[in-house]
Amino acid sequence: IAVEDYKSQRYFIVGEVRSPGDYPLSRDMPLVEAIARAGSILPTASGEAIIVHSTTPAASGPTLPSPDAAASAVHVDLRAMQNGVATEVAIALRDGDTIFVPRAESVYVFGFVKNPGAYALQQKQTTVLQAVALAGGVADRGATTRIRLIRTVNGSKKELRVRLTDLVEPGDTVIVAERIF
């Protein structure tokens, strides 16, 4: 006899997934399957998942990441996992574990772009060009040589002239200026 499901054992998945909640834990369930049961991650999700191994049974509720739980937390690179290069897929889920998928931090793109607005930074090394591409690219009257960036440094806003290859940071505002004819 092989036990397929333990209805009494559960895991929690919270954050940027389509259907957060608690789910029954199947025998030897991989992380990919656990996320798939929650309907996959949302476009606003960051590129990682944090698995917090609980010391108490699932009946006590989800355990969110905290400094106290840092020793029992495992960080998983979701982008690498989706591309098939992650070895973290084999992490064993246990009763009471919580999978937390945090929201991605945003960059704001305004000015002469096709779709100005806030965009989730899906990867840590995002260039100005990639941020502008998230906004649909430069509009007809925009200039790729006249891009400014507003960044908050030590509580004060700094305006910087940037090149397309420079990196953006979470919270940056990219402004594409009008082309001079």
Secondary structure, 3 states (H helix, E strand, C coil): CCCCEEEEEEEEEEECECCCEEEEEECCCCHHHHHHHCCCECCCECCEEEEECCCCCHHHCCCCCCCCCHHHEEEEEHHHHHCCCCCHHHCCCCCCCEEEECECCEEEEEECECCCEEEECCCCCCEHHHHHHHCCCECCCEEEEEEEEEEEECCEEEEEECCCCCECCCCCEEEEEECCC
